[in-house]
Amino acid sequence: MYLSALRIENFRQFGHGTHELNIQFNEGVTALVGENDAGKTAVIDAIRYVLQTRDAEYLRLQLEDFHIAGDGTQSETITLRCTLDGLSLPNSVLSPSM
């Protein structure tokens, strides 16, 4: 199983429409490289929110996580969508016992 796609809308610096972020991942290791404030941490945090995982602290959305558009209006919703591929069924489903 691996993360094959990520969609971020209205989360931190990523807005909606043409300003949302859509990433397609390949199976294997992925590296995020970019300048400061490019959104690398936002990508990792979005994945953590969806998978509900965090090292040692409780993870919850803050008001600052909602995107603020150029005109100063703040988004009311956030969309974070992870797509997982390469899933396999458990052996019990593949070969039911008789």
MIVO-775595 format. One line per field, with one value per residue (C-alpha): x, y, z; residue number from 1. Coordinates in steps of 0.001 Angstrom, whole numbers, padded with zeros to 6 digits, always signed. Example, Ala and Ser with C-alpha at 12.3 -4.5 7.8 and 13.67 -1.06 7.14 Angstrom:
REM MIVO-775595
xx <- c(+012300_+013670)
yy <- c(-004500_-001060)
zz <- c(+007800_+007140)
num <- c(1_2)
//
This chain:
REM MIVO-775595
xx <- c(+000000_+001258_+000040_-000612_-002299_-002910_-005386_-005213_-007798_-008157_-005430_-002769_-001172_-003132_-006411_-009113_-009611_-006370_-004662_-005331_-002575_-002819_+000163_+000542_+003037_+004812_+005300_+008538_+010381_+009325_+011306_+009750_+012166_+011426_+012184_+011197_+007440_+006747_+004343_+006430_+005259_+001650_+001856_+003199_+000645_-002215_-001191_-000980_-004494_-005968_-004169_-004702_-001095_+001284_+004485_+003837_+001166_-002532_-003195_-006107_-006977_-006330_-007983_-004662_-004917_-007836_-006642_-006860_-007435_-005747_-008796_-008530_-011485_-010886_-012099_-014790_-013915_-010764_-010495_-007695_-007880_-005348_-005603_-004007_-003122_-001616_-004033_-004329_-007107_-006383_-005766_-009055_-010954_-008974_-009386_-012383_-012213_-014734)
yy <- c(+000000_+003477_+007063_+007694_+011106_+014083_+016924_+020030_+022802_+025875_+024674_+027193_+028689_+026446_+027979_+026544_+026141_+026884_+027543_+024137_+021522_+018162_+015809_+012395_+010100_+007046_+003879_+004066_+006873_+010495_+013589_+017036_+019773_+023481_+026951_+028172_+028815_+026729_+024427_+021339_+021261_+021879_+018790_+016630_+018023_+017411_+013756_+013571_+015027_+012527_+009530_+010871_+010430_+012646_+011882_+013025_+015686_+015985_+017227_+019591_+022293_+025885_+029010_+029817_+026567_+027960_+029639_+033438_+034691_+037734_+039873_+038943_+036537_+033335_+029961_+028189_+024657_+022643_+019623_+017111_+013933_+011095_+008260_+004950_+002371_-001078_-002322_-006050_-008101_-010176_-013882_-014758_-012785_-014245_-017876_-018333_-021321_-024126)
zz <- c(+000000_-000787_-000978_-004677_-004620_-002350_-002812_-000600_-000852_+001395_+003763_+004772_+001637_-000739_-001902_-004134_-007867_-009666_-006301_-004762_-004663_-006407_-006173_-007804_-006062_-007458_-005479_-003510_-001755_-002287_-001329_-000889_-001885_-002068_-000842_+002606_+002839_-000282_+001590_+002401_+006025_+004936_+002704_+005548_+008031_+005572_+005322_+009127_+009487_+007044_+008545_+012083_+013070_+014983_+016820_+020391_+020395_+019683_+016164_+015623_+013122_+014120_+012730_+011027_+009006_+006966_+003769_+003546_+000004_-001486_-000671_+003023_+003190_+005124_+003863_+005848_+004724_+004151_+001842_+002420_+000367_+000272_-002237_-001314_-003981_-003926_-001272_-000834_+000700_+003811_+003168_+004890_+002235_-000675_+000366_+002694_+004966_+004494)
num <- c(1_2_3_4_5_6_7_8_9_10_11_12_13_14_15_16_17_18_19_20_21_22_23_24_25_26_27_28_29_30_31_32_33_34_35_36_37_38_39_40_41_42_43_44_45_46_47_48_49_50_51_52_53_54_55_56_57_58_59_60_61_62_63_64_65_66_67_68_69_70_71_72_73_74_75_76_77_78_79_80_81_82_83_84_85_86_87_88_89_90_91_92_93_94_95_96_97_98)
//
